[in-house]
Amino acid sequence: MRSLAVASPLPPARRPRAARGREVISQCWKCEINQDQSLGNSLRIGQSQGSLQRHVSKNLVATAAAISVEQAEVSISLPKGDMWSVHKFGGTCMGTSQRIQNVADIVLGDSSERKLIIVSAMSKVTDMMFNLVHKAQSRDNSYMAALDEIFDKHMLAAKDLLDGEDLARFLAQLHSDISNLRAMLRAIFIAGHATESFSDFVVGHGELWSAQMLSYAIKKSGAPCSWMDTREVLVVKPNGSNQVDPDYLESEKRLQKWFSRQPAATIVATGFIASTVDNIPTTLKRDGSDFSASIIGSLVRARQVTIWTDVDGVFSADPRKVSEAVILSTLSYQEAWEMSYFGANVLHPRTIIPVMKDNIPIVIRNMFNLSAPGTVICKQPANENADLDACVKSFATIDKLALVNVEGTGMAGVPGTASAIFSAAKDVGANVIMISQASSEHSVCFAVPEKEVVAVSTALQVRFREALAAGRLSKVEVIRGCSILAAVGLRMASTPGVSAILFDALAKANINVRAIAQGCSEYNITVVLKQEDCVRALRAAHSRFFLSKTTLAVGIIGPGLIGGTLLNQLRDQVAVLKENMNIDLRVIGITGSSTMHLSDIGVDLNKWKELLQQEAKPADLAGFIRHLSENHVFPNKVLVDCTADTNVASHYYDWLKKGIHVITPNKKANSGPLDRYMKLRSLQRASYTHYFYEATVGAGLPIISTLRGLLETGDKILRIEGIFSGTLSYIFNNFEGTRTFSNVVAEAKEAGYTEPDPRDDLSGSDVARKVIILARESGLKLELSDIPVKSLVPEALRVCSSADEFMQKLPSFDQDWDRQRNEAEAAGGVLRYVGVVDVANRKGRVELQRYKRDHPFAQLSGSDNIIAFTTSRYKEQPLIVRGPGAGAEVTAGGVFCDILRLASYLGAPS
């Protein structure tokens, strides 16, 4: 124990620090004795309590001598102002000997007249030092091996970094410090206890060693440099909330005295550690090194404080959750404060306080990417013309929260209710993160960490037992599994539309908001939502404010003729959409009838066919939907059904209920049972989940959108009539002169206009489905069976077992078709196969009609479709929509248009 009294863990060559080291040790022991007499009892190994006290008194004499030296007249004044630049390097930056050398190179490359460098302990060392104390007071003998590991780490780093006299000096000091720590830890081991001040003194050695190594590395390059033990300078006072407040006046005096003895142009100082006004060692707690840098920057009125880290700057959102998060070039002090409060990895709020009062900028830089300019945190000038893009800077989240809701009619107008609520929370040590109160004073809700909610709820039940029993309060409710999403930015409240855009983005992503809070400071809007929705909400909000692309995760069902063509169109256009329109389309799944390929971040569309064959798994529609719905990387998801499958269409309602948008050219859902169609439309109208199906009628032609536009603007639909089948349009456009009907059908089949079995086209069922879709869109409640259909398949050929048999027998009916054509031509007309929605008489039909040669229907060519809308406004001359109505390219194009329309609804620029 005698060695503990006389050996100093501080450099013997520097008498003021050595004297202070003895003072620190004696003060630690004095504190130990005063605070825990059990330590004195356990130390009676050949030494009584009284002898230990006398030993402390001897060291206090040495302390007094040291103080008398410090009180010598100051002869050199501490300069202040822009000549100083302050740099802080964290544990990652100081993690190895090579990194320490890189830090030295950065310091030497700074052209500032004077430099103050704040360093943390080497990577993981602070945790290792805390672990030493924990093991010792737990009487775990492995603390000795752990101490040897710390010694080896610093010895090896020093040998790599230094040489000659500097290396010898550092290793001598390291040996001395480790020897003292071994004795101190042995005492803790015997006592089974260590006070906070003693623990802080042990832990602070990591910073002492890293500061010495860096100062020697800088001197090795020929630049004069001193190092500072900030326990000699920084003085702090506990503030009662496990934090400390700087004593700026006393710290400034001590810094002046320190500088008068060592007026170096480059000073390396320890971060994290400080002293109390009684010279007891302490720390600056969480993020203490950053705090040290800002305090010292304030003391010297530095030009700026640069915090060196391992990221390029401050992100607009957590890049682990939002891959498109961007680096912010500037932030105001208040914005950085708000972001750090809500969990963003920026700076601790208290780090900003010292520099903010002197308007000293903080720059966040990446030591491992010196080309990145970083983020500047500073005072921002007022800008009354801030637009929506500029006013929201970032988004942050806090998870694992619970919402506590206290409500009752007896709360209204009763003074002290809120005070009683939050006093109860304070009494159990709960951290209230957010508060929201109804203006009627009927309810108050607040968010606390989930681990604290049981204690809070119990305390409130006890505090308001009488009010609950009497009915003045109706309930104390706890809602678990919550998260907070905060939008942070300057002047948000004074910029019209910010809240509307935020909540619109959340609604369109199918996110339900539990509680809302916004302060009049205008720096944040906070919402509470389900934790399972948090990442999706974060991405939706982030995308909506143009901090990233409007991202849409796409699942393609049916990569056949239409689906495959759509995939190729997406492949050719996604880069253009991303560059020009801020739309980021990601196909994250493709499924056919037998195989499917899934991706979490997006399929490579340049080789989707190969992936579907070589890296596919067996098709599973339920698994495919689960992959899409459970993907939290993307907030907005859409399923594109390119099949003609009734079973697939039967799932649309469930998908929409899950918040997945649906786009399809498949007619089966809208022409199926009326009650299923009505459920779909009701759900569509009641939610922010979209269901688009423009391509079900007319492929890429704007038929559905035209009809809706007419109805939504108050026009009255009287009649819709059209040639809806590209196949039948081609057949009758070419059924002229002496050509036979069977020959034209065979030509259409050969050209790919018909289905593999032409009877599917000639039956008229496809036209009937389009007619029923338009009828329902017009407000008619009709079933498919209510539509009379004139089939073009002779009754005798409907029983043919194959398409080949049908085509072989079709010529036997050419004579009847010739007769119908000749009769039409004799009357000056042509034959056309049309669908009719007679809205006035509330019915529809599909039939073969004659039209005069000057009629628009008689003037088609190829496979064009034509639709005529007769309305109250377009009664004398119907509104005509005409164009290609069949083919994979135009149908896929129509589906693509619906995808872009969905993106526009979700916030993409139009």
Secondary structure, DSSP 8 states (H G I E B T S, - for coil): -HHHHH--SS-TT-HHHHHHHHHHHHHHHHHHHHH-HHHHHHT-SSS-HHHHHHHHHHHHHHHHHHHHHHTS---S----STTEEEEEE-TTTTSSHHHHHHHHHHHHH---SEEEEEE--STTHHHHHHHHHHHHHTT-TTHHHHHHHHHHHHHHHHHHH--HHHHHHHHHHHHHHHHHHHHHHHHHHHHT---HHHHHHHHTHHHHHHHHHHHHHHHHTT---EEE-GGGT-BEEE-SSS-EEE-HHHHHHHHHHHHHH---SEEEEESSEEE-TT--EEE--TTHHHHHHHHHHHHTT-SEEEEEESSSS-BSS-TTT-TT--B-SEEEHHHHHHHHHTT-SS--HHHHHHHHTTT--EEEEETT-TT---EEEE-----TT--HHHH--EEEEEEEEEEEEEE-GGGTT-TTHHHHHHHHHHHTT----EEEE-TTSSEEEEEEEGGGHHHHHHHHHHHTHHHHHHTSS-EEEEEEEEEEEEEE-TTSTTSTTHHHHHHHHHHHTT--EEEEEE-TTSSEEEEEEEGGGHHHHHHHHHHHTTSS-EEEEEEEE--SHHHHHHHHHHHHHHHHHHHHH-EEEEEEEEE-SSEEEE-SS---GGGHHHHHHHS-EE--HHHHHHHHHT--S-SEEEEEE-S--HHHHTTHHHHHHTT-EEE----HHHHS-HHHHHHHHHHHHHSS--EE-GGGTTTTS-HHHHHHHHHHTT--EEEEEEE--HHHHHHHHH--TT--HHHHHHHHHHTT-S-SSTHHHHT-HHHHHHHHHHHHHTT----GGGS-B---S-GGGTT-SSHHHHHHHGGGGHHHHHHHHHHHHHTTEEEEEEEEEETTTTEEEEEEEEEETTSGGGG--TTEEEEEEEESSSSSS-EEEEEE--SHHHHHHHHHHHHHHHHHHTT---
